[in-house]
């Protein structure tokens, strides 16, 4: 017999590339000679190992690896089909050819069922050996191509039979299994070994649970799980069959880390939003919490919101784990890295100050305070640099990530916005206070002489015997002045935001407002107004008064005014069947001083708009169903009873 020579194939041999290792099983000397001559004399590199019995052949497969098995059907003790079954128990894809004249169609059918690769008859032998060579070459080529495909797969792959014994593993799968074996064996002798014995650490894990379920239920499954011994996340797909399971798996640890990083970033953004949206925290408390969030993400010891005061750097709000810096501390601006961020009005990123900016390493911040890394962004308020929002530490870093820089800029931009908003609110409050003071003074200074004028006019009227139209004209002028004074006061005070809103009866407010409207010809209709409205009762009543007067005073004919609530508690509406407002004028009606009436002040609807704004609502104007005007007020809570 020939001495076995190993050839390179996926079963772990280490021979010369290009050789085809054939294990030929037959006891007929003439047939053996013919097969060997045909194969060894061909241009292809064949090596042939001959065994006369199935038992010898199985032993040869234990000792070496082969590219193909060729067997006679008729063998001592065990026939070729029985040998095929034994080979398939060891390897599901090793090419196996039957070369025989024995048997009938039932033998061929049984061979196919057992997984035979090909079936070649021996007669006439001189011709069929060449056909056998061609079939062997084709079968080995297909097998090697399939093996190459499996080994090139990005997924690792292995297969086990119904006894949980390995029948195949591609190169990537073998490497991972070898890591899991912890050096207890080599994957070159993996085939035929039990998976639970080879990798005992897999027992009790999600992997063993899912493998057994797939084998038992005969249903494919996919899952992701962490394998603690390798500290690795795997994405696994399991496909069962009647003869075992095939398992495809890939290392997704980096993907899991990336996804966890994204989830962490999402949590950070949600936490930031939760802070800046809180109404029970003042600006300083919010900034302090943002600094703490930034410290946690960046891992720096100190975080601060600073203010630039001339050539001084003032710590406004500080969180310092070292305890060396407190709010109110000041240092020379030229000693800090923040000076560069202030001058350049750009975010300054220094992972390692000594390496990134050697010139800044000469400053006291580095030489005395030991600051080795810095990330800060300028806080711009009304176009000027207010200070910086910054983080720094005593240990240099490899880098600050783009996400970390963006996070600091995001929080710094919010601080800038809040500072600007606070300034605008303070200025607006001062303006409103000045306006209210002015309106109060003017009101007081005008009402006194106006009251005197009314009194004197009454005296004059008693003794005057001239044209009564003169007296009536004076009355109208004085009354108009009185209305203007009231409207100026309402405008001055109406824009204050409603803070202490209360629930009150909508019907009661409508009734009180309608009672102030002087018109016996107007009709009021209520539609589902049995409700509670939330707001400032006095100002809401004034709102309805002005809308009612607008409907009554702009109609020469008797007018019907309808008040109703909007669906879903969104607000209410006031509509009439009067002359309406032209579409091209509807955007102007809320402007101060705009009026189409000779007797109007032009402030009535402007006051309505101010009151709606103060309640955080919105008012719109459109044509009513009756052809008049309809005002819809939304954003004011109305709950029907």
C-alpha positions in Angstrom: 0.0 0.0 0.0 1.0 3.6 -0.6 2.1 5.7 2.3 -0.4 8.5 3.0 0.7 11.9 1.9 -1.2 14.9 3.3 -2.6 17.5 1.0 -3.9 21.0 1.7 -7.6 21.1 2.2 -10.1 22.4 4.7 -9.7 19.2 6.9 -6.4 20.4 8.2 -3.7 18.7 5.9 -0.4 20.4 5.3 0.8 19.0 2.0 1.7 20.7 -1.3 -0.8 22.9 -3.1 -2.3 21.3 -6.2 -2.2 17.7 -5.2 -5.4 15.6 -5.0 -5.4 13.0 -2.2 -7.5 10.0 -3.1 -8.4 7.2 -0.7 -9.4 4.2 -2.8 -11.2 1.3 -1.1 -11.3 -2.0 -3.1 -9.9 -5.5 -2.8 -9.7 -6.3 -6.6 -6.1 -6.0 -7.6 -6.8 -5.5 -11.3 -9.2 -2.7 -10.6 -6.8 -1.1 -8.1 -3.9 -1.2 -10.7 -6.1 0.3 -13.4 -7.3 3.1 -11.2 -3.8 4.0 -9.9 -2.3 4.0 -13.4 -5.0 6.2 -14.8 -4.8 8.7 -11.9 -1.0 8.8 -11.4 -0.3 9.0 -15.2 -2.5 12.0 -15.7 -1.3 15.6 -15.9 -3.0 16.3 -12.6 -1.1 15.5 -9.4 -2.9 12.6 -7.8 -1.7 10.5 -4.8 -3.6 7.3 -4.2 -3.9 5.5 -0.8 -5.5 2.1 -1.1 -7.4 0.2 1.6 -9.1 -3.1 1.1 -11.7 -2.9 3.9 -14.1 -0.2 5.2 -12.4 -0.6 8.7 -9.0 0.2 7.2 -10.4 3.1 5.3 -11.9 4.7 8.4 -8.6 4.2 10.2 -6.8 5.9 7.3 -9.2 8.9 7.6 -8.4 9.2 11.3 -4.6 9.3 10.5 -4.6 11.7 7.6 -6.8 13.9 5.5 -8.0 13.3 1.9 -9.6 15.2 -0.8 -11.8 12.4 -2.0 -12.9 8.8 -1.2 -13.6 6.3 -4.0 -15.1 3.0 -2.9 -16.3 -0.3 -4.4 -19.8 -1.3 -3.2 -18.8 -4.9 -2.5 -16.3 -4.9 0.4 -15.5 -7.5 3.2 -17.7 -7.1 6.3 -19.1 -3.7 5.5 -20.2 -2.6 2.0 -19.6 0.8 0.3 -22.9 2.3 1.4 -22.1 1.5 5.0 -18.7 3.1 4.6 -20.4 6.1 3.1 -22.6 6.4 6.1 -19.6 6.3 8.5 -17.8 8.9 6.5 -20.8 11.2 6.5 -20.9 10.9 10.2 -17.4 12.4 10.3 -17.7 14.9 7.4 -20.8 16.1 5.6 -19.0 17.3 2.5 -16.0 15.1 1.8 -16.4 14.0 -1.8 -17.3 10.3 -1.9 -17.7 8.3 -5.2 -19.0 4.8 -5.6 -17.0 2.9 -8.4 -18.7 -0.4 -8.9 -20.7 -2.7 -11.2 -22.5 -4.3 -8.3 -25.9 -3.3 -7.1 -29.0 -2.1 -8.9 -31.3 1.0 -8.9 -32.1 0.5 -5.2 -28.4 0.6 -4.4 -28.0 3.8 -6.3 -31.0 5.3 -4.6 -29.7 4.3 -1.2 -26.3 5.8 -2.0 -27.9 9.1 -3.1 -29.9 9.2 0.2 -26.7 8.6 2.2 -25.1 11.6 0.5 -22.9 10.1 -2.2 -21.2 12.6 -4.4 -21.2 10.5 -7.6 -21.8 7.0 -8.9 -19.6 5.5 -11.7 -19.8 2.0 -13.2 -16.6 0.0 -13.8 -17.4 -1.6 -17.2 -15.6 -1.3 -19.5 -12.8 -0.7 -17.1 -10.3 0.8 -19.6 -12.7 3.6 -20.4 -14.4 4.1 -17.1 -11.2 4.8 -15.1 -10.7 7.9 -17.2 -14.3 8.9 -16.5 -13.6 8.2 -12.9 -10.6 10.6 -13.0 -12.7 13.3 -14.6 -15.4 12.9 -12.0 -12.9 12.9 -9.1 -11.3 16.1 -10.5 -14.7 17.8 -10.8 -15.9 16.7 -7.3 -12.7 17.9 -5.7 -12.8 21.2 -7.5 -16.4 21.9 -6.4 -15.5 20.9 -2.8 -12.5 23.2 -2.7 -14.5 26.0 -4.2 -17.2 25.6 -1.6 -14.5 25.4 1.1 -12.9 28.6 -0.2 -16.3 30.4 -0.1 -17.0 29.3 3.4 -13.5 30.3 4.5 -13.8 33.7 2.8 -17.1 34.4 4.6 -17.1 37.3 7.0 -19.2 35.1 9.2 -17.7 32.3 11.3 -19.4 29.0 10.6 -19.5 25.5 12.1 -21.8 22.5 11.9 -22.6 19.8 14.3 -24.6 16.6 13.8 -27.5 15.2 15.8 -25.0 13.9 18.4 -23.5 17.4 18.8 -20.3 16.4 17.1 -18.5 18.8 14.9 -18.7 18.0 11.2 -17.2 21.2 9.8 -15.9 24.6 10.8 -14.5 27.3 8.4 -11.2 29.1 9.2 -12.8 32.0 11.0 -15.0 29.6 13.0 -12.0 27.5 13.9 -10.1 30.5 15.2 -12.9 31.6 17.5 -13.5 28.0 18.7 -9.8 27.6 19.5 -10.0 30.8 21.6 -13.0 29.4 23.5 -11.1 26.1 24.1 -8.4 28.1 26.0 -5.6 26.0 24.6 -7.2 22.7 25.6 -6.9 21.3 22.1 -6.3 22.2 18.5 -9.1 22.8 15.9 -7.2 20.6 13.4 -8.7 17.6 15.2 -12.1 19.3 15.9 -14.1 17.1 13.6 -16.0 14.3 15.3 -15.6 15.9 18.8 -18.6 16.9 20.9 -19.2 20.6 21.2 -20.1 20.5 24.9 -16.8 18.7 25.7 -14.8 21.0 23.4 -16.3 24.2 24.8 -17.6 23.4 28.3 -18.0 27.1 29.1 -20.8 27.3 26.6 -23.1 25.2 28.8 -25.8 27.3 30.6 -25.4 30.3 28.3 -27.9 31.7 25.8 -25.9 29.9 23.1 -26.5 26.4 24.4 -30.1 27.3 25.1 -30.8 28.5 21.6 -28.8 25.6 19.9 -30.8 23.0 21.8 -34.1 24.7 21.0 -33.2 24.9 17.3 -32.2 21.2 17.3 -35.4 20.2 19.2 -37.9 22.4 17.4 -36.3 22.2 14.0 -36.9 25.9 13.5 -34.2 28.4 12.6 -33.4 31.2 15.1 -31.3 34.3 15.3 -30.1 36.2 18.4 -27.4 38.4 19.8 -25.6 37.4 23.0 -22.5 38.1 25.1 -20.0 35.3 25.6 -18.3 36.1 28.9 -15.2 33.8 28.5 -14.2 35.7 25.3 -15.7 39.0 26.5 -17.3 39.2 23.0 -20.7 39.9 21.6 -21.9 37.6 18.8 -24.7 37.8 16.3 -25.8 34.2 15.7 -28.0 32.5 13.1 -28.9 28.8 13.6 -30.3 26.6 10.9 -31.4 23.1 11.9 -31.9 20.0 9.8 -32.6 16.4 10.5 -28.9 15.7 10.7 -27.8 18.6 13.0 -27.5 22.3 13.0 -25.4 24.9 11.0 -24.3 27.9 13.0 -23.3 31.3 11.4 -21.9 33.8 13.8 -20.0 37.1 13.8 -18.2 39.2 16.3 -20.3 42.4 16.8 -18.5 43.6 19.9 -17.4 46.8 18.2 -20.9 47.4 16.9 -22.3 46.9 20.4 -19.7 49.3 21.8 -20.7 51.8 19.2 -24.4 51.4 19.9 -23.8 51.7 23.6 -21.8 54.8 22.9 -24.8 56.2 20.9 -27.2 55.2 23.7 -24.9 57.0 26.2 -24.9 60.1 24.0 -28.7 60.0 23.7 -29.0 59.7 27.5 -26.7 62.7 27.9 -28.8 64.8 25.5 -32.0 63.8 27.2 -30.4 64.7 30.5 -29.4 68.1 29.2 -32.9 68.7 27.8 -34.4 67.7 31.1 -32.2 70.3 32.8 -32.8 73.2 30.5 -36.5 72.6 30.3 -37.2 72.6 34.0 -39.2 75.5 35.2 -38.4 75.1 38.9 -34.6 75.7 38.4 -33.0 79.1 38.0 -30.3 79.9 35.5 -27.4 79.4 37.9 -28.7 75.9 39.1 -29.1 74.8 35.4 -25.6 75.9 34.5 -24.1 74.1 37.5 -25.9 70.9 36.5 -24.7 71.3 32.8 -21.2 71.7 34.1 -21.5 68.5 36.1 -22.9 66.6 33.1 -19.9 67.9 31.0 -17.5 66.9 33.7 -18.9 63.3 33.7 -18.7 63.0 29.9 -15.3 64.5 29.5 -13.7 63.2 32.7 -12.2 66.5 33.7 -11.6 67.8 37.2 -12.9 71.4 36.8 -15.7 73.0 34.8 -16.6 76.7 34.8 -18.7 79.4 33.4 -16.5 82.5 33.4 -17.0 86.2 32.9 -14.4 88.5 31.4 -14.1 91.7 33.3 -11.4 93.8 31.6 -8.2 92.0 32.1 -9.6 89.7 34.8 -11.0 86.2 34.5 -14.0 85.9 36.9 -15.3 82.4 37.9 -19.1 82.9 37.8 -20.2 79.3 38.3 -17.8 76.5 39.1 -17.8 72.7 39.8 -14.3 71.7 40.9 -13.5 68.2 42.2 -10.2 69.3 43.5 -11.8 72.1 45.7 -9.2 74.7 44.6 -11.5 77.0 42.7 -14.7 78.6 43.8 -17.3 80.9 42.3 -16.1 84.5 42.6 -12.4 83.7 42.3 -10.5 85.9 39.8 -7.2 85.4 38.0 -5.5 87.5 35.3 -7.0 86.7 31.9 -3.5 86.4 30.4 -2.8 83.5 32.7 -5.7 81.4 31.2 -6.2 79.4 28.1 -9.6 81.1 27.9 -8.0 84.2 26.6 -7.3 82.5 23.2 -11.0 81.4 23.0 -12.1 84.9 23.8 -9.7 86.7 21.4 -10.4 84.2 18.5 -14.1 83.8 19.4 -13.8 80.1 18.6 -13.9 76.9 20.6 -10.4 76.0 21.9 -9.5 72.3 21.9 -6.3 71.3 23.6 -5.9 67.6 24.5 -2.3 68.0 25.5 -1.4 71.7 26.0 2.4 71.1 26.1 2.2 69.3 22.7 -0.7 71.1 21.0 0.2 74.7 22.0 3.6 75.0 23.5 3.2 78.7 23.8 0.3 78.3 26.2 2.5 75.9 28.3 4.4 79.0 29.4 1.3 80.5 31.1 0.5 80.3 34.8 -2.5 78.1 34.1 0.0 75.3 33.0 3.1 76.1 35.1 1.3 77.0 38.4 -2.2 75.5 38.2 -1.1 72.3 36.3 -3.8 72.5 33.6 -2.7 70.0 30.9 -5.9 69.7 28.9 -8.6 72.2 28.0 -11.9 72.4 26.1 -13.7 75.7 26.1 -16.1 77.7 24.0 -16.8 81.4 24.1 -20.1 82.7 25.4 -21.4 85.4 23.0 -24.1 87.7 24.3 -25.5 90.4 22.0 -22.5 90.1 19.7 -19.9 90.5 22.4 -17.9 87.9 24.3 -19.3 87.5 27.8 -16.9 84.8 28.9 -16.3 81.1 28.4 -17.9 77.8 29.1 -15.0 75.5 29.7 -13.6 72.2 31.1 -10.0 71.4 32.0 -7.9 68.9 33.9 -4.4 68.2 35.1 -3.8 65.1 33.0 -3.1 65.3 29.2 -5.4 63.3 26.9 -5.0 61.6 23.6 -7.8 63.7 22.1 -11.2 65.2 22.6 -13.7 63.6 20.3 -15.8 65.5 17.8 -18.8 64.5 19.9 -17.3 66.0 23.1 -16.5 69.2 21.3 -20.0 69.4 19.9 -21.5 68.8 23.3 -19.6 71.6 24.9 -20.5 73.9 22.1 -24.1 72.9 22.4 -24.2 73.7 26.1 -22.2 76.9 25.6 -24.7 78.1 22.9 -27.6 77.5 25.3 -25.8 79.6 27.9 -25.3 82.3 25.4 -29.0 82.2 24.4 -30.2 82.3 28.0 -27.9 85.2 28.9 -29.3 87.1 25.9 -32.9 86.2 26.7 -32.4 87.3 30.4 -31.0 90.6 29.2 -33.9 91.1 26.9 -36.4 90.3 29.6 -34.7 92.6 32.0 -34.7 95.4 29.4 -38.3 94.6 28.5 -39.3 94.7 32.2 -37.6 98.0 32.6 -39.4 99.4 29.5 -42.7 98.1 30.7 -42.2 99.6 34.1 -41.3 102.9 32.6 -44.3 102.7 30.3 -46.6 101.8 33.2 -45.1 104.6 35.4 -45.5 107.0 32.5 -49.1 105.9 31.9 -49.9 106.1 35.6 -48.5 109.6 35.8 -50.2 110.7 32.6 -53.5 109.1 33.7 -53.3 110.8 37.1 -52.3 114.2 35.7 -55.0 114.0 33.0 -57.8 112.6 35.0 -57.8 115.5 37.6 -58.2 118.3 35.0 -60.6 116.0 33.1 -62.8 115.6 36.1 -62.7 119.4 36.6 -63.7 119.8 33.0 -66.6 117.4 33.4 -67.8 119.3 36.5 -67.5 122.7 34.9 -69.3 121.5 31.8 -72.2 120.3 33.9 -72.4 123.8 35.5 -72.1 125.5 32.1 -74.8 123.2 30.7 -77.2 124.3 33.5 -76.9 127.9 32.6 -76.2 127.7 28.8 -79.1 128.6 26.6 -77.2 128.4 23.3 -76.9 125.7 20.7 -77.0 122.3 22.7 -74.8 120.7 20.0 -71.8 122.6 21.4 -72.4 121.1 24.8 -72.8 117.6 23.3 -69.6 118.0 21.3 -67.7 118.9 24.4 -69.2 115.9 26.2 -68.1 113.6 23.4 -64.6 115.0 23.4 -64.2 114.7 27.1 -65.5 111.1 27.0 -63.1 110.2 24.2 -60.3 111.5 26.3 -61.5 109.4 29.2 -61.6 106.3 26.9 -58.1 107.0 25.6 -56.7 107.3 29.1 -58.3 103.9 30.0 -56.9 102.3 26.8 -53.4 103.6 27.4 -53.4 102.2 30.9 -54.7 98.8 29.6 -52.0 98.7 26.9 -49.3 99.6 29.4 -50.4 96.8 31.8 -51.9 94.2 29.4 -48.6 92.8 28.2 -47.5 91.4 31.5 -47.3 87.6 31.4 -50.0 85.8 33.4 -48.3 84.0 36.2 -51.0 83.3 38.8 -53.6 81.8 36.5 -56.9 80.6 38.1 -59.8 78.6 36.9 -63.0 80.6 36.7 -66.4 80.2 35.1 -66.4 81.1 31.5 -70.1 81.9 31.6 -69.6 84.3 34.5 -66.9 86.2 32.6 -69.1 86.4 29.5 -72.0 87.7 31.5 -69.9 90.4 33.3 -68.4 91.5 30.0 -71.7 91.7 28.1 -73.3 93.8 30.9 -70.7 96.5 30.1 -71.8 96.7 26.4 -74.3 99.5 25.9 -76.6 98.3 23.2 -80.3 97.2 23.4 -80.3 96.0 19.8 -77.5 93.4 20.2 -78.1 89.8 21.0 -75.7 87.4 22.7 -75.8 83.7 22.0 -73.8 81.1 24.0 -72.7 77.8 22.5 -71.3 75.2 25.0 -69.9 77.9 27.3 -70.7 75.9 30.5 -66.9 75.6 31.1 -64.0 76.5 33.3 -61.4 78.8 31.8 -57.8 79.2 33.2 -56.3 82.7 33.3 -56.5 86.1 34.8 -60.2 86.8 35.3 -60.0 90.6 35.2 -58.0 90.7 31.9 -60.1 87.9 30.3 -63.2 89.9 31.1 -61.6 93.0 29.4 -60.8 90.8 26.4 -64.5 89.8 26.0 -65.6 93.4 26.6 -63.4 94.7 23.8 -64.5 91.9 21.4 -68.2 92.5 22.2 -67.8 96.3 21.7 -65.9 95.7 18.4 -69.0 93.7 17.1 -71.6 96.2 18.4 -69.9 99.5 17.6 -69.0 98.5 14.0 -72.5 97.5 13.0 -75.3 99.9 12.0 -77.9 97.2 12.2 -78.9 94.9 15.2 -76.1 92.4 15.5 -76.0 88.9 17.0 -72.8 87.9 18.8 -72.0 84.2 19.4 -69.5 82.9 21.9 -68.5 79.2 21.9 -65.8 76.8 23.0 -63.4 75.0 20.6 -63.1 71.2 20.6 -60.6 69.5 22.8 -60.3 72.4 25.3 -58.2 74.3 22.8 -59.8 77.7 23.5 -62.9 79.7 22.4 -64.3 82.0 19.7 -66.3 85.1 19.4 -68.3 85.7 16.1 -70.9 88.0 14.8 -73.1 88.6 11.8 -72.1 92.2 11.3 -70.3 93.8 8.3 -67.1 91.8 9.0 -63.5 92.8 8.2 -62.1 92.8 4.7 -59.6 90.0 4.1 -56.8 92.4 3.2 -57.2 94.3 6.5 -57.3 91.4 8.9 -53.5 91.4 9.5 -53.7 95.1 10.6 -56.7 95.0 13.0 -54.4 94.2 16.0 -52.1 97.1 15.4 -52.2 99.9 17.9 -54.2 102.9 16.6 -55.8 101.0 13.7 -59.5 101.7 13.5 -62.2 102.1 10.8 -64.5 104.0 13.1 -64.6 107.7 13.6 -65.3 107.2 17.3 -62.8 104.4 17.9 -59.5 104.8 19.6 -57.8 102.0 17.6 -56.6 100.3 20.8 -59.4 97.9 21.5 -58.2 94.9 19.5 -54.6 95.7 20.2 -55.4 95.3 23.9 -57.2 92.0 23.1 -54.0 90.8 21.3 -51.8 91.8 24.3 -54.1 89.9 26.7 -54.0 86.8 24.6 -50.2 87.0 24.3 -49.9 87.4 28.1 -51.9 84.1 28.5 -49.5 82.3 26.1 -52.3 82.0 23.5 -52.8 83.0 19.8 -55.7 84.9 18.2 -56.7 84.7 14.6 -59.4 86.5 12.6 -61.6 85.2 9.8 -65.1 85.5 8.3 -67.9 84.0 10.4 -70.7 81.7 9.2 -73.0 84.7 9.3 -70.8 86.8 7.0 -69.4 88.9 9.9 -66.1 88.5 11.7 -64.9 85.6 13.9 -62.1 85.7 16.4 -60.5 82.3 17.4 -58.4 82.3 20.6 -56.3 79.1 21.1 -53.8 78.1 23.6 -56.0 79.2 26.6 -57.2 76.2 28.5 -61.0 75.8 28.5 -62.5 72.7 30.1 -66.2 71.9 29.5 -68.1 70.9 32.6 
